[in-house]
Amino acid sequence: MMTAYLDYLDASADKLQAEARALLAASRADEANFVKIRINIFGVCKTVYETLQRATEPAQFEQAYLAKLRQLSDSWQAAYDKAKMHDDAEKLLIEEIKLKMLQKIKLQYLELRRKGHAGS
């Protein structure tokens, strides 16, 4: 069943795809690559959501989904901390993009959930 949350993920990724294409057309490949990272985070969240939706009882779904998002955040935070320790500016930026995007997506999920639109 398609939900408002999955619609949000798809629409957001589509909008970013258009942005990435425009950046590439303007010979701004580095910026386009950072947009592609954001697109990938939407894809990761969608894949996790759909996989857990199939494999989890509805009563446990939200807890399982939020736990998986926390695991992703913890992993990316560790990578961010490691990049910071090694003064790896590019990796630091990549991990920061991933963390910020994940937080934005999680907040949207919780907002839709609060309104009763995210589904499970």
Buried (B, 14 or more C-beta within 10 A) or exposed (E): EEBBBBEBBBEBBEEBBEBBEEBBEEEBEEBBEBBBBBBBBBEBBBEBBEEBBEEBEEEEBBEBBBEBBEEBBEEBBEBBEEBBEEEBEEBBBBBBBBBEBBEBBBEBBEBBBEEEBBBB
